[in-house]
Every structure is written in C-alpha cells, then in structure tokens.
C-alpha cells in the first residue's frame, strides 16, 4: 500500500513538472510584428500571451485567434469594440478588421496579456 502511494505521488509530481515546463516554453514566434511565413493572419494564445503581440493586416482581413493554453482566455478590445467572450482550450475566435487604425486588446481574465492589431489601407 505504501509503495503504491509512493509511486502515485512520484507520478503526479512528474506530470506536474512536465506541465509547468511546457507552459513556460516559447512557441518560437516571440513577439514579432508579423507572424511566421505560412501562418496567415492568426494569433496564437499560449503561455499566457498573444503571439504575435503586434500584428499588421490590410483592411478587410479576418484575424483568427486560437487558444492553445490549458485555461480560458478572452480577446477583448481596450475600447469595447469587440469581445470574444471566454475562449476555451483549442477553440478559436475570428473577427474581420474593416477599418484602418490600431486596435489594442487584452484578456479580461488575465489583464497582463495585451497585444494590438494594426490595420492598413489596401
């Protein structure tokens, strides 16, 4: 019985450590102003951040956010223009940006998560 409990505790500790290490890994995008080639107009939500944190698109572009974190997040305009509501793990939110301008946004659940979309004319 004690041996089984010890093995179970060790297993849970290893799983917890692996999860913590995975959450802290950079997804390779950093916080560049443009997404990597081939990724289109997408924003990855992972590691408690939006990546890229600054995305520039042309007017009429649809931007899609994908939550690849284990917790819910939101994509909420700083000015109240849009709000995704809670986005759970592996779910997406899309929005068409038709107006030229800069649109800062954040996660209402985790206010330290911030980013912006810059929309330019065609």
Backbone as JSON, one array per atom type, in Angstrom:
{
  "sequence": "XXXXXXXXXXXXXXXXXXXXXXXXXXXXXXXXXXXXXXXXXXXXXXXXXXXXXXXXXXXXXXXXXXXXXXXXXXXXXXXXXXXXXXXXXXXXXXXXXXXXXXXXXXXXXXXXXXXXXXXXXX",
  "N": [[0.83, -1.2, 0.0], [1.91, 1.3, 0.88], [3.96, 1.5, -0.97], [2.57, 1.71, -3.4], [1.26, 4.15, -3.0], [3.49, 5.82, -2.85], [4.53, 5.54, -5.47], [2.39, 6.62, -6.91], [2.39, 9.27, -5.97], [4.91, 10.1, -6.89], [4.53, 9.86, -9.66], [2.5, 11.82, -10.07], [3.92, 14.11, -9.36], [5.88, 14.21, -11.36], [4.26, 14.53, -13.65], [3.15, 17.04, -13.06], [5.47, 18.66, -13.07], [6.29, 18.43, -15.76], [4.11, 19.65, -16.99], [4.35, 22.3, -16.01], [6.83, 23.04, -17.1], [6.25, 22.9, -19.83], [4.35, 24.96, -20.1], [5.91, 27.2, -19.82], [7.48, 27.36, -22.07], [8.68, 28.99, -24.98], [6.91, 29.6, -27.93], [8.31, 29.92, -30.21], [7.65, 32.03, -31.84], [8.09, 34.41, -30.59], [7.73, 37.9, -29.97], [7.18, 39.11, -32.41], [6.47, 41.48, -35.08], [5.13, 40.51, -37.19], [3.46, 37.51, -38.24], [4.96, 34.2, -38.49], [6.09, 32.92, -41.66], [3.59, 31.48, -43.69], [1.7, 31.21, -41.72], [-0.48, 32.81, -41.95], [-3.12, 35.06, -41.04], [-3.17, 34.81, -38.16], [-3.41, 34.52, -34.6], [-1.74, 33.16, -31.96], [-2.63, 31.87, -28.85], [-0.95, 31.22, -26.08], [1.02, 30.07, -23.32], [0.3, 32.13, -21.62], [0.18, 34.43, -23.25], [-0.27, 36.51, -26.2], [0.56, 35.72, -29.48], [1.61, 36.57, -32.65], [2.37, 39.55, -30.74], [1.96, 41.97, -31.84], [0.29, 42.59, -34.66], [0.07, 43.28, -38.09], [-2.25, 44.02, -40.57], [-4.12, 44.19, -43.7], [-6.96, 46.25, -44.47], [-10.12, 44.66, -44.26], [-9.3, 42.13, -43.68], [-9.56, 38.94, -42.11], [-8.9, 38.05, -38.86], [-7.8, 35.4, -36.88], [-7.88, 34.02, -33.71], [-6.4, 31.47, -31.78], [-6.82, 29.48, -29.02], [-4.37, 27.94, -27.38], [-3.75, 27.3, -24.85], [-4.08, 25.86, -21.55], [-6.04, 27.01, -20.12], [-8.96, 29.17, -20.01], [-9.26, 32.12, -22.07], [-9.73, 35.55, -23.12], [-10.37, 37.69, -25.94], [-10.35, 40.89, -25.98], [-11.29, 44.07, -26.88], [-9.6, 47.09, -26.06], [-11.08, 49.35, -26.2], [-13.69, 48.58, -26.2], [-14.74, 47.72, -28.6], [-14.81, 45.08, -29.59], [-15.36, 41.75, -28.31], [-14.51, 38.59, -27.43], [-15.62, 36.89, -25.57], [-15.33, 34.1, -23.29], [-12.77, 31.96, -24.38], [-12.21, 28.68, -24.77], [-9.78, 25.97, -24.34], [-8.18, 25.06, -27.32], [-10.11, 26.22, -28.9], [-11.43, 28.74, -31.17], [-11.52, 32.23, -32.14], [-12.73, 34.6, -34.37], [-12.42, 37.63, -36.27], [-13.35, 40.2, -38.5], [-11.41, 42.82, -39.69], [-12.21, 45.81, -40.76], [-11.81, 48.54, -40.74], [-9.36, 51.07, -40.99], [-6.72, 51.5, -38.68], [-5.44, 51.35, -35.27], [-5.78, 48.74, -33.03], [-5.8, 48.02, -29.9], [-5.81, 45.28, -27.59], [-6.81, 42.95, -24.97], [-6.73, 40.29, -22.49], [-9.47, 39.69, -20.53], [-9.58, 38.01, -18.36], [-6.97, 37.62, -17.66], [-5.38, 40.28, -17.2], [-2.76, 41.16, -17.72], [-2.08, 40.17, -20.14], [-1.63, 41.45, -23.19], [-2.01, 42.98, -26.44], [-1.89, 44.08, -29.94], [-3.68, 44.94, -32.92], [-2.89, 46.23, -36.03], [-4.34, 47.94, -38.61], [-4.06, 48.51, -41.99], [-4.59, 50.48, -44.99], [-5.72, 49.09, -48.12]],
  "CA": [[0.0, 0.0, 0.0], [2.79, 2.45, 0.93], [4.7, 1.55, -2.22], [1.64, 2.21, -4.41], [1.08, 5.57, -2.7], [4.74, 6.48, -3.22], [4.58, 5.58, -6.94], [1.36, 7.56, -7.36], [2.88, 10.62, -5.65], [6.02, 10.38, -7.81], [3.93, 10.06, -10.98], [1.83, 13.12, -10.08], [4.95, 15.13, -9.32], [6.48, 14.27, -12.71], [3.26, 15.13, -14.56], [3.07, 18.47, -12.71], [6.68, 19.32, -13.55], [6.23, 18.48, -17.22], [3.12, 20.67, -17.33], [4.93, 23.61, -15.73], [7.88, 23.31, -18.07], [5.59, 23.13, -21.11], [3.69, 26.27, -20.08], [6.9, 28.27, -19.89], [8.25, 27.33, -23.31], [8.36, 29.94, -26.04], [6.42, 28.86, -29.09], [9.17, 30.18, -31.36], [7.26, 33.23, -32.56], [8.49, 35.61, -29.87], [6.7, 38.93, -30.06], [7.46, 39.8, -33.65], [5.36, 42.29, -35.57], [4.4, 39.74, -38.2], [3.51, 36.08, -37.96], [5.88, 33.46, -39.33], [5.61, 32.6, -43.01], [2.66, 30.37, -43.79], [0.74, 31.14, -40.62], [-1.65, 33.62, -42.27], [-3.48, 36.13, -40.12], [-3.58, 34.11, -36.95], [-2.74, 34.83, -33.35], [-1.68, 32.01, -31.07], [-2.72, 32.17, -27.42], [-0.25, 30.14, -25.36], [2.0, 30.58, -22.36], [-0.22, 33.38, -21.07], [0.49, 35.57, -24.11], [-0.73, 36.52, -27.58], [1.71, 35.71, -30.36], [2.42, 37.73, -32.33], [1.71, 40.54, -29.89], [1.63, 43.09, -32.73], [0.01, 42.04, -35.98], [-0.38, 44.28, -39.05], [-3.02, 43.43, -41.66], [-4.8, 45.17, -44.54], [-8.4, 46.35, -44.21], [-10.9, 43.55, -44.82], [-8.69, 40.86, -43.28], [-10.08, 38.21, -40.96], [-7.86, 37.57, -37.94], [-8.29, 34.3, -36.06], [-7.12, 33.69, -32.51], [-6.58, 30.09, -31.33], [-6.36, 29.28, -27.65], [-3.6, 26.71, -27.18], [-3.42, 27.24, -23.43], [-4.96, 24.94, -20.83], [-7.06, 27.79, -19.42], [-9.73, 30.08, -20.85], [-8.79, 33.47, -22.29], [-10.6, 36.36, -23.96], [-9.79, 38.69, -26.83], [-11.25, 41.99, -25.67], [-10.81, 45.39, -27.31], [-9.41, 48.06, -24.98], [-12.09, 50.41, -26.36], [-15.03, 48.0, -26.2], [-15.18, 47.46, -29.97], [-15.08, 43.65, -29.76], [-15.1, 40.89, -27.15], [-14.72, 37.19, -27.81], [-16.13, 36.04, -24.5], [-14.33, 33.09, -22.91], [-12.34, 31.01, -25.41], [-11.6, 27.53, -24.08], [-8.64, 25.3, -24.96], [-8.3, 24.61, -28.71], [-11.21, 26.91, -29.59], [-10.99, 29.92, -31.89], [-12.36, 33.42, -32.28], [-12.34, 35.33, -35.58], [-13.03, 38.94, -36.45], [-12.93, 40.92, -39.69], [-10.99, 44.19, -39.42], [-12.54, 46.58, -41.96], [-11.46, 49.94, -40.57], [-7.95, 51.37, -40.78], [-6.42, 52.01, -37.34], [-4.74, 50.48, -34.34], [-6.78, 48.16, -32.13], [-5.21, 47.29, -28.78], [-6.74, 44.36, -26.91], [-6.29, 42.26, -23.8], [-7.54, 39.2, -21.93], [-10.11, 40.19, -19.31], [-9.3, 37.06, -17.28], [-5.55, 37.82, -17.33], [-5.16, 41.63, -17.73], [-1.38, 41.36, -18.15], [-1.96, 39.71, -21.53], [-2.02, 42.54, -24.08], [-1.49, 42.94, -27.81], [-2.63, 45.0, -30.8], [-3.83, 44.71, -34.36], [-2.81, 47.45, -36.8], [-5.0, 47.74, -39.9], [-3.65, 49.49, -43.0], [-5.42, 50.52, -46.21], [-5.29, 48.14, -49.18]],
  "C": [[0.87, 1.25, 0.0], [3.55, 2.63, -0.38], [3.83, 2.11, -3.34], [1.42, 3.71, -4.23], [2.31, 6.36, -3.11], [4.84, 6.6, -4.74], [3.56, 6.59, -7.49], [1.81, 9.0, -7.13], [4.0, 11.02, -6.61], [5.49, 10.66, -9.22], [3.28, 11.43, -11.09], [2.83, 14.27, -10.07], [5.58, 15.31, -10.7], [5.52, 14.92, -13.69], [3.15, 16.63, -14.31], [4.28, 19.23, -13.23], [6.69, 19.46, -15.06], [5.25, 19.56, -17.66], [3.67, 22.07, -17.11], [6.0, 23.98, -16.74], [7.27, 23.63, -19.42], [4.95, 24.5, -21.19], [4.69, 27.39, -20.25], [7.67, 28.31, -21.18], [7.75, 28.38, -24.29], [7.93, 29.14, -27.25], [7.24, 29.13, -30.34], [8.8, 31.44, -32.11], [7.82, 34.48, -31.9], [7.38, 36.62, -29.9], [6.94, 39.77, -31.31], [6.23, 40.55, -34.15], [4.58, 41.57, -36.66], [4.49, 38.27, -37.87], [4.51, 35.38, -38.86], [5.26, 33.13, -40.67], [4.69, 31.39, -42.97], [1.61, 30.33, -42.7], [-0.5, 31.99, -40.88], [-1.88, 34.71, -41.25], [-4.04, 35.52, -38.84], [-2.78, 34.6, -35.76], [-2.86, 33.6, -32.46], [-1.78, 32.5, -29.63], [-2.12, 30.99, -26.69], [0.75, 30.77, -24.4], [1.61, 31.92, -21.77], [0.19, 34.59, -21.9], [-0.16, 35.38, -25.48], [0.51, 36.56, -28.46], [1.27, 35.58, -31.82], [1.64, 38.73, -31.48], [1.34, 41.79, -30.68], [1.49, 42.53, -34.14], [-0.5, 43.16, -36.88], [-1.04, 43.56, -40.21], [-3.6, 44.54, -42.52], [-6.29, 45.13, -44.23], [-9.14, 45.23, -44.93], [-10.39, 42.18, -44.43], [-9.4, 40.26, -42.08], [-8.89, 37.73, -40.14], [-8.5, 36.5, -37.06], [-7.33, 34.04, -34.91], [-7.43, 32.24, -32.14], [-6.0, 29.96, -29.94], [-5.68, 27.92, -27.54], [-3.08, 26.61, -25.76], [-4.4, 26.29, -22.75], [-6.06, 25.68, -20.08], [-7.79, 28.7, -20.4], [-9.05, 31.44, -20.93], [-9.87, 34.23, -23.05], [-9.75, 37.22, -24.88], [-10.75, 39.87, -26.74], [-10.61, 43.33, -26.03], [-10.67, 46.31, -26.1], [-10.46, 49.16, -25.03], [-13.51, 49.88, -26.41], [-15.58, 47.66, -27.57], [-15.52, 45.99, -30.22], [-14.72, 42.9, -28.48], [-15.47, 39.46, -27.52], [-15.53, 36.41, -26.81], [-15.05, 35.02, -24.19], [-14.05, 32.15, -24.08], [-11.65, 29.87, -24.69], [-10.49, 26.92, -24.93], [-9.0, 24.75, -26.34], [-9.51, 25.19, -29.45], [-10.67, 28.18, -30.22], [-12.0, 31.05, -31.81], [-11.84, 34.16, -33.5], [-13.09, 36.65, -35.66], [-12.46, 39.56, -37.71], [-12.59, 42.35, -39.28], [-11.16, 45.0, -40.7], [-12.05, 48.01, -41.92], [-9.97, 50.1, -40.31], [-7.77, 51.93, -39.37], [-5.64, 51.0, -36.53], [-5.73, 50.04, -33.27], [-6.09, 47.36, -31.02], [-6.27, 46.41, -28.1], [-6.03, 43.65, -25.78], [-7.17, 41.06, -23.47], [-8.15, 39.71, -20.64], [-9.85, 39.28, -18.11], [-7.88, 37.28, -16.75], [-5.12, 39.18, -17.9], [-3.72, 41.93, -18.17], [-1.13, 40.91, -19.58], [-2.51, 40.81, -22.44], [-1.38, 42.37, -25.44], [-2.22, 43.99, -28.63], [-2.64, 44.53, -32.24], [-3.74, 46.09, -35.02], [-3.37, 47.15, -38.19], [-4.61, 48.87, -40.82], [-4.59, 49.41, -44.2], [-4.85, 49.54, -47.23], [-4.22, 48.72, -50.04]]
}
